[in-house]
Amino acid sequence: MDVNAERGNGLHTATATVSLMKKTPYWTHHGGEKSHTHHTGNTHNFINQQTQQAGVRDKHTYRTGEVFTYLSCLSYGQPVSNLGLRCSGLFWNCNRKKLKSTSKYIYQTLFLNGENSDIRICALGQEWNLHKVYLCQSGYFSSMFSGSWKESNMMVIPLEIPDQNIDTEALQVVFGSLYRDDVLIKPSRVVSILAAACMLQLDGLIQQCGETMKENVGVKTVCVYYSSASIYGLDSVMKKCLEWLLNNLMTHQNVDLMKELGVDVIELLIQSSDLFVMQVEMDVYTALKKWMFLQLNPSWDGPIKQLLADADAWLCKCRTEMGEEEPFLKAEDGAPFTPVFRHVRLQYIINDLASARILERDNILPPDWLTSVYKSQWFAMLRTEHDNDNGPQDANKEEFESSSMRCGRKLTKDGDYCWRWTGFNFGFDLLVTYTNRFIVFKRNTLSQPCGGAVSMQPRRHLAYRLRLASFDNSGKLVCSRSTGYQLLTLEKDQEYVVMNLDSRLLSFPLYVCCNFQYTSPHMDRCPDSPEPESSARSVS
């Protein structure tokens, strides 16, 4: 067919091009192995040279199907200009549907059927009849064929698979990806495909695996995705998994997830100020107690509501067997969990009498841990009462991140809410109100009853950060807001609007998470330091 004669009909011309492909593969007309080797690893450069010789200066990005079709037409002696590179409506400008048809033909004919194969790959008890020109898209095979390796001249190559994550199904997908434009990666198969792609050094497929993993992080996948991302160096996937865990560990507690979480991961979560804590720090300790019980009793199978009671009963049995004097973390079974419990912010647990009594009863923590915290909190109280420590006035974000109070609340539906978090906070009785889509802080002194001592100092300072979030059924963020790190000064019974919410962005249940710092971290703070000029400051 004369391609020029069909210049006005792009569809007809593309069909004619495919018929040429079906008739004879391109390497049959280019000197067999010699021409094939010439194109290996540099097919695009070869086409650019041909187009330049034909006087075509436009630059194109070639897909697998385009390369094959172009070389097929060259085999019939057709000039580049006849392919429509300088006239609209022909091959290079044909619609996406025809390009996909070409790609499907290549995948079926060359990969699945193995026609005109010039190399055989043997691995895991299976064989693939493939083509060097396509294999050279892989950095692994490109190095093998271009160097002085013995495999560069072999027609049959046995492939050793040292990674147990790689199976024949993964190799089928990875080899097939070299012959097609698009690869569908199932979330349940992504780890095996990623392992194979990393072995064969296919950067594009590795990136696609990473995107698939990030889009499908959930309670059933987060642990295996995090572990795999750590092995294969996908930092962005590890970060996404940690973000999901920080948001969901406390807000959506799950027995199976707790069983899967190892010490290294849980330690990262517990030490983070970004952990979305529900209620107070005591609930972090309680969650760790349940997690430790599941780690040591992985066969436990029951409802989440029964977990704490069974964990307490098990601890009581352990205390009886070991003796009441020895803390559990000093025992052989408990020692591996010591690094995790180290990151519990005990100063915000012993400030509540009921919580402090539970710590003593459980006898998980070594006594010297608690002694040092009691001493530190006693001096902090004395500084507040006698050294005029009215709270943090200077930016110290590092201190805030490592030692701020973590607390939270779940708002099940839109309405009016008012609450305070339990515990002694050095006379700072902070009330939090949600009403009419406003979140308000109030320093309560005289206007409402308070169960504990209240500071009557004219001004008190605090550092805070407030975050709001709502999640879908898989634990993904639907919407979120954050105030960032802030410094605030409140007079007696003063209110301050912390956040004004857009009703269009609200989705319930809504989770509120706060970080607070009520005392100054500076031990040598001057008692006569001046008060700040403004009542609220944002710290970048």
HELIX and SHEET records of a PDB file:
HELIX    1   1 ASN A    4  GLU A    6  5                                   3    
HELIX    2   2 GLY A   10  LYS A   23  1                                  14    
HELIX    3   3 TYR A   26  HIS A   29  5                                   4    
HELIX    4   4 GLU A   33  HIS A   39  1                                   7    
HELIX    5   5 THR A   43  GLN A   53  1                                  11    
HELIX    6   6 THR A   64  LEU A   74  1                                  11    
HELIX    7   7 VAL A   80  LEU A   83  5                                   4    
HELIX    8   8 PHE A   91  ASN A   93  5                                   3    
HELIX    9   9 ARG A   96  ILE A  106  1                                  11    
HELIX   10  10 TYR A  107  LEU A  112  3                                   6    
HELIX   11  11 LYS A  132  LEU A  135  1                                   4    
HELIX   12  12 GLY A  139  SER A  146  1                                   8    
HELIX   13  13 LYS A  150  ASN A  153  5                                   4    
HELIX   14  14 THR A  168  SER A  177  1                                  10    
HELIX   15  15 VAL A  190  LEU A  200  1                                  11    
HELIX   16  16 ASP A  203  GLU A  215  1                                  13    
HELIX   17  17 VAL A  222  TYR A  232  1                                  11    
HELIX   18  18 ASP A  235  ASN A  248  1                                  14    
HELIX   19  19 VAL A  255  GLU A  260  1                                   6    
HELIX   20  20 VAL A  263  GLN A  271  1                                   9    
HELIX   21  21 GLU A  281  LEU A  296  1                                  16    
HELIX   22  22 ILE A  304  MET A  322  1                                  19    
HELIX   23  23 PHE A  328  LYS A  330  5                                   3    
HELIX   24  24 ALA A  335  PHE A  337  5                                   3    
HELIX   25  25 THR A  338  PHE A  341  1                                   4    
HELIX   26  26 LEU A  346  TYR A  348  5                                   3    
HELIX   27  27 LEU A  353  ASP A  362  1                                  10    
HELIX   28  28 PRO A  367  HIS A  386  1                                  20    
HELIX   29  29 LYS A  397  SER A  403  1                                   7    
HELIX   30  30 SER A  503  LEU A  505  5                                   3    
SHEET    1   A 3 GLN A 126  LEU A 130  0                                        
SHEET    2   A 3 ILE A 119  ALA A 123 -1                                        
SHEET    3   A 3 VAL A 156  PRO A 158  1                                        
SHEET    1   B 4 MET A 405  LEU A 411  0                                        
SHEET    2   B 4 LEU A 510  GLN A 517 -1                                        
SHEET    3   B 4 ARG A 459  PHE A 471 -1                                        
SHEET    4   B 4 LEU A 477  SER A 482 -1                                        
SHEET    1   C 5 MET A 405  LEU A 411  0                                        
SHEET    2   C 5 LEU A 510  GLN A 517 -1                                        
SHEET    3   C 5 ARG A 459  PHE A 471 -1                                        
SHEET    4   C 5 GLN A 486  GLU A 491 -1                                        
SHEET    5   C 5 ALA A 536  SER A 538 -1                                        
SHEET    1   D 4 TYR A 417  TRP A 419  0                                        
SHEET    2   D 4 ASP A 429  THR A 435 -1                                        
SHEET    3   D 4 PHE A 438  ASN A 444 -1                                        
SHEET    4   D 4 GLU A 495  ASN A 500 -1                                        
END                                                                             
